[in-house]
Amino acid sequence: MKKKIALVTGITGQDGAYLANLLLNKGYKIYGTYRRSSSLNLWRLEELGILESIELLSLELLEKSNIERVIKLIKPDEIYNLAAQSFVSLSFENPIYTAQADALGVLRILESIRMIDKTIKFYQASSSEMFGEGVSKKLNEESRFHPRSPYAISKVFGHNITVNYREAYGIFACSGILFNHESPLRGTEFVTRKITSTLAEIQAGRKKFLELGNYYARRDWGYAGDFVEGIWKMMQNNKPGDYVLATGEEHSVKEFSTLAAKIMGFNLVWKGLKPNEYAIDKNTKKIIIKKNNDYFRPSDVLFLKGDAKKAKKYLGWKPKVKFKDLVKIMVESDKKRSLIGKIIQ
């Protein structure tokens, strides 16, 4: 039986690495892409032990001829578009590049599929950031988008153009609206991994304290390893569609950092009044966590919680790893890395 061929853009990122591992276990031939103009960061693929099983190709989402060349070369059965300028805060500094990659990059791939082979299945990595304005209810596939950053606005375009190409040209095109999904493979620029890696470095004596922005922002945090299974299930369904993947629970940055600190071995107590609280370690009396206003975004999303009932009903998907277990997995991983002096970015 012929192996399925999958093209995974952004394979060097967290989701790309976990998805590649899943697809390899299911017998796929995997091609992963990276930007030639960026440094090649392969530590996630190496950590999962799958680097040698993947064929890497350079691909630039800003160049349609490059996308067409890659598709014609490998003739994929499925394309998973995970590549993006994925940092919300950076999108305020680089809004035009973010739009070129995260919005028009999606269109370039879809148009290439339309022109070359409309039987290729396509997955677009949408984001819960598209919902934007926080409301105290669970958000689903029918909820209104109100994006609050250039990143989120670009993702809305990518999401909508995916729907359009599905409806206009009959392409098997899916969008996964993923709520926050974390793991030890997250980069340290993301708040969850910043928390666990910095606390590990404080414990090792290499850093003094952890600086955070909005302690009170609440997010629906799940485990990335669970979420890539949902992505794959979307692409194996009889009909293409859009699906929210989420845990249905929300926790604050303060909760995440407090739990992580406890698991790491700190005995935290919070002092001061909102919004200027800080946390000290009762054992050492030293400040461990404090606020830094530089980390606040020009416009922020205060609350996000998802409703994944559709994915459960039609895909048979639900998250397995609970919030406390996720925090523990990330803390223990960074604690091990710190012991050998190797906090990976």
C-alpha positions in Angstrom: 0.0 0.0 0.0 1.3 3.4 -1.0 2.3 5.6 1.9 0.4 8.9 2.4 2.6 11.9 1.8 2.2 14.9 4.1 3.7 18.3 3.8 4.0 20.1 7.1 4.9 23.8 7.0 6.4 25.1 10.2 7.6 21.6 11.2 10.3 23.0 13.5 7.7 24.5 15.8 5.9 22.9 18.7 2.8 21.8 16.8 4.8 20.8 13.7 7.1 18.5 15.8 4.2 16.8 17.6 2.2 16.4 14.4 5.1 15.0 12.5 5.6 12.4 15.3 2.0 11.4 15.1 2.0 11.1 11.3 5.2 9.0 11.3 3.5 6.6 13.8 0.6 6.3 11.3 2.9 5.4 8.5 3.2 8.7 6.6 6.1 10.0 4.5 6.8 13.4 5.9 8.2 16.5 4.3 8.7 19.4 6.6 9.4 23.0 5.5 11.4 25.8 7.0 12.3 29.4 6.0 15.7 29.5 4.4 16.2 33.1 5.7 15.7 32.0 9.3 18.1 30.0 11.5 17.2 26.3 11.4 16.1 25.3 14.9 15.8 21.5 15.0 15.8 20.8 18.8 12.2 19.8 19.0 12.5 17.2 16.3 15.7 16.0 17.9 14.1 15.8 21.3 11.3 13.6 19.9 13.9 11.5 18.1 12.3 11.9 14.6 14.7 14.3 12.8 16.3 11.6 10.7 12.8 10.4 9.6 11.8 13.7 8.0 12.9 15.3 4.8 13.3 19.0 5.2 12.7 21.5 2.4 12.9 25.3 2.3 9.7 27.1 1.7 8.8 30.8 1.8 5.1 31.6 2.3 5.7 35.0 0.8 6.7 33.5 -2.6 4.0 31.7 -4.5 6.4 30.2 -7.1 8.3 28.6 -4.3 5.2 27.0 -2.9 4.2 25.7 -6.3 7.6 24.2 -6.9 7.5 22.3 -3.6 3.9 21.0 -4.2 4.8 19.8 -7.7 8.0 18.2 -6.4 6.6 16.0 -3.6 2.9 15.6 -4.7 1.5 15.6 -1.2 -1.8 14.0 -0.2 -2.2 16.3 2.7 -0.8 19.8 3.5 -0.8 21.0 7.1 -0.1 24.7 7.2 1.3 25.4 10.7 3.9 28.1 9.6 3.2 31.6 10.8 4.5 34.6 12.5 3.0 33.3 15.7 3.8 35.9 18.4 0.9 38.2 19.2 3.1 40.9 20.7 5.6 40.9 17.8 2.7 41.3 15.4 2.2 44.9 16.7 5.9 45.6 15.8 5.7 43.8 12.4 2.1 44.0 11.2 2.8 44.0 7.5 5.1 40.9 7.6 2.5 39.2 9.8 -0.2 39.8 7.3 1.9 38.7 4.4 2.8 35.4 6.1 -0.3 34.6 8.2 -3.0 35.9 5.8 -1.7 36.0 2.3 0.5 33.0 2.9 -2.6 30.9 3.4 -4.1 32.2 0.1 -0.9 31.4 -1.8 -1.0 27.8 -0.7 -4.7 27.4 -1.4 -4.4 29.0 -4.9 -1.5 26.7 -5.6 -3.6 23.7 -4.7 -6.4 25.0 -6.9 -4.1 25.4 -9.8 -2.0 22.1 -9.4 -4.2 19.5 -7.8 -7.6 20.1 -6.1 -7.6 16.6 -4.5 -4.9 17.7 -2.0 -6.3 18.0 1.5 -5.5 21.2 3.3 -5.4 22.1 7.0 -5.2 25.7 8.2 -4.0 26.5 11.8 -6.5 29.0 13.0 -6.4 30.5 16.5 -8.6 31.3 19.4 -7.1 34.8 19.3 -9.5 35.4 16.4 -12.3 35.7 18.9 -10.6 38.6 20.6 -12.8 40.5 22.9 -13.2 38.4 26.0 -16.6 37.2 27.0 -17.4 35.0 30.0 -18.8 32.1 28.0 -17.5 29.2 26.0 -16.7 30.0 22.4 -17.5 27.7 19.5 -17.4 27.6 15.7 -20.4 30.0 15.4 -19.0 32.6 17.8 -18.3 36.1 16.5 -14.7 37.1 15.7 -13.4 40.4 17.1 -9.6 40.2 16.6 -7.5 42.4 18.8 -4.0 42.2 17.2 -2.5 42.2 13.7 -1.8 38.5 14.3 -5.4 37.7 15.1 -6.7 39.8 12.2 -4.3 37.9 9.8 -5.5 34.6 11.2 -9.2 35.6 10.5 -8.3 36.2 6.9 -6.5 32.9 6.7 -9.5 31.2 8.3 -12.1 32.8 6.0 -10.2 32.2 2.8 -9.9 28.6 3.8 -13.7 28.4 4.1 -14.1 30.3 0.8 -11.9 27.9 -1.2 -13.7 24.9 0.3 -17.1 26.4 -0.7 -16.0 27.9 -4.0 -13.8 25.2 -5.4 -14.7 22.0 -3.5 -11.2 21.7 -1.9 -11.0 19.5 1.2 -10.0 22.4 3.4 -10.2 22.4 7.2 -9.5 25.1 9.8 -8.7 24.1 13.4 -9.5 26.9 15.8 -7.1 25.9 18.6 -7.2 27.4 22.0 -4.0 27.7 23.9 -2.0 24.4 23.8 1.3 24.1 25.6 4.0 21.6 26.2 7.7 21.3 27.0 8.3 22.0 23.3 6.9 25.5 23.6 9.4 28.3 23.0 10.4 30.4 26.1 8.8 33.5 24.5 5.4 32.0 25.2 4.2 32.8 28.8 3.6 29.3 30.0 7.1 28.1 29.0 8.6 31.4 30.2 7.1 30.7 33.6 8.4 27.1 33.9 11.9 27.8 32.4 12.5 30.9 34.5 11.4 29.3 37.7 13.8 26.4 37.0 16.6 28.9 36.4 15.7 30.8 39.7 15.8 27.5 41.6 19.2 26.8 40.0 20.5 30.2 41.1 21.0 31.5 37.5 18.1 34.0 37.6 16.7 36.2 40.4 13.0 36.6 39.5 10.2 36.1 36.9 8.7 39.1 35.3 5.2 38.9 33.8 2.6 41.2 32.2 -1.1 40.8 32.9 -1.4 38.2 35.7 -5.1 38.1 35.4 -5.5 37.2 31.7 -7.4 33.9 31.6 -6.8 31.2 29.0 -8.1 27.7 28.0 -4.8 25.8 28.3 -4.5 22.2 27.0 -1.6 19.9 25.9 -0.3 20.2 22.4 0.2 16.4 22.1 -3.6 16.0 22.5 -4.4 18.8 20.0 -2.4 17.5 17.0 -4.5 14.3 17.2 -7.5 16.5 16.7 -5.9 18.1 13.7 -5.2 14.7 12.1 -8.8 13.6 12.8 -10.2 16.6 11.0 -8.3 15.6 7.9 -9.5 12.0 8.0 -13.2 12.9 8.4 -15.6 12.3 5.5 -16.3 16.0 5.0 -14.1 19.0 5.6 -15.1 21.5 8.2 -13.9 23.9 10.9 -13.5 22.7 14.5 -12.7 24.3 17.9 -10.2 22.3 19.9 -10.2 23.3 23.6 -10.5 21.9 27.2 -13.5 24.0 28.2 -11.7 25.3 31.3 -9.9 28.5 31.9 -7.1 29.6 34.3 -5.3 32.8 34.9 -1.6 33.5 34.3 -1.4 33.9 38.1 -2.9 30.5 38.7 -0.5 28.9 36.2 2.6 30.6 37.7 1.5 29.8 41.3 1.0 26.1 40.6 4.2 25.9 38.6 6.1 27.5 41.5 4.6 25.0 44.0 5.5 22.0 41.9 9.0 23.5 41.5 9.4 23.6 45.3 8.8 27.3 46.1 6.4 28.4 48.9 4.8 31.4 47.3 2.7 34.1 49.0 1.2 37.0 47.0 1.6 40.5 48.4 0.3 43.9 47.4 -2.9 45.0 45.7 -4.1 44.6 42.1 -2.7 45.4 39.6 0.7 45.6 41.3 0.8 42.3 43.1 4.1 40.4 43.5 5.0 37.0 44.9 7.6 36.2 47.5 9.0 32.8 48.6 8.1 32.4 52.3 11.2 30.4 52.9 13.7 32.9 51.5 11.7 36.1 51.7 12.9 36.9 48.2 10.6 38.3 45.4 10.1 35.5 42.9 7.4 37.0 40.6 6.8 40.6 39.8 5.0 42.7 37.2 6.7 44.3 34.2 4.5 46.8 32.3 6.6 46.4 29.2 4.9 43.0 28.6 1.4 44.5 28.3 0.1 44.6 24.7 -1.5 47.7 23.1 -4.8 45.8 23.1 -5.2 42.6 25.0 -7.6 39.7 25.3 -8.5 39.1 28.9 -10.6 35.9 28.7 -10.7 32.9 26.3 -12.5 29.6 26.9 -13.5 27.1 24.2 -16.4 24.7 23.5 -15.2 21.6 21.6 -18.5 19.8 21.5 -18.5 19.6 17.7 -15.0 18.0 17.7 -16.2 15.5 20.2 -19.4 14.7 18.3 -18.0 14.4 14.8 -14.3 13.5 15.4 -14.5 11.6 18.6 -11.9 14.0 20.0 -11.5 15.2 23.5 -8.4 16.4 25.5 -6.8 13.9 27.8 -4.2 15.9 29.8 -5.7 18.1 32.6 -4.5 21.5 33.5 -2.6 20.4 36.7 -0.9 17.6 34.8 0.1 19.9 31.9 1.8 22.3 34.4 3.5 19.4 36.1 4.8 18.0 32.8 6.2 21.4 31.8 7.8 22.0 35.2 9.4 18.6 35.4 10.8 19.0 31.9 12.4 22.4 32.6 13.7 21.2 36.0 15.6 18.4 34.3 16.9 20.7 31.6 18.0 23.2 34.2 19.9 20.6 36.2 22.1 20.0 33.2 22.3 23.7 32.4 20.4 23.3 29.2 17.2 25.4 29.1 16.3 25.2 25.4 14.7 28.2 23.8 
